[in-house]
């Protein structure tokens, strides 16, 4: 299989895009570390992968803590012997809010999780990747980092920062044969989506109305599914994408056109 003998870490792996990607990587032969602050959820995903014949362990971490990211990489290498793929996926949404009403604590959480968590995982993985002269780092950005929706200005800024960070990292790591890319999903059918209600232009709390409002903004006429993003991550992490680095792959149904 495509990832036989490879080891992948997925943060935010307990649900949504992270879960779908962890499961898909395992299906394709990778040994997976499901990492999440929700340890019970991470253990459930790892157990499901194992029951399906795959290799997986769960590790709890708070991506905001540098030491947690270092420990994650160290425990991965200790358990599996190496690290080939690091998927910095953990992130949080912003409820659509006028800028002047955005709470300072919310700003800090968005910056800490959506940016700091990505940077810390890259820092932790860097010595391993450089020593191996191989590795792939993939981060979850967003179409909001390129085409923001109303009211999610801080979230959009964090995802724009992820895009810039990945591109800078690609240049820094290229001499070591290490690649860095990102996926940029459109509105994806995950538990996070209702948080973006007002950003979609929906004026009700009805989940069906919220989803329909998002669908109308996507040229292909549907939301992304977690599996759509998982396939894109697997492509970027694979040898099929060996000449791609600094690439921000839009999985957007035409939203960014």
Secondary structure, 3 states (H helix, E strand, C coil): CCCCCCEEEEECCCCHHHHHHHHHHHHCCCEEEEEECCHHHHHHHHHHHHHCCCEEEEEECCCCCHHHHHHHHHHHHHHHCCCCEEEECCCCCCCCCCHHHCCHHHHHHHHHHHHHHHHHHHHHHHHHHHHHCCCEEEEECCHHHCCCCCCCHHHHHHHHHHHHHHHHHHHHHHHHCCEEEEEEECCECCCCHHHHHHHHCCCCCCHHHHHHHHHCCCCCCCCECHHHHHHHHHHHHCHHHCCCCCCEEEECCCCCC
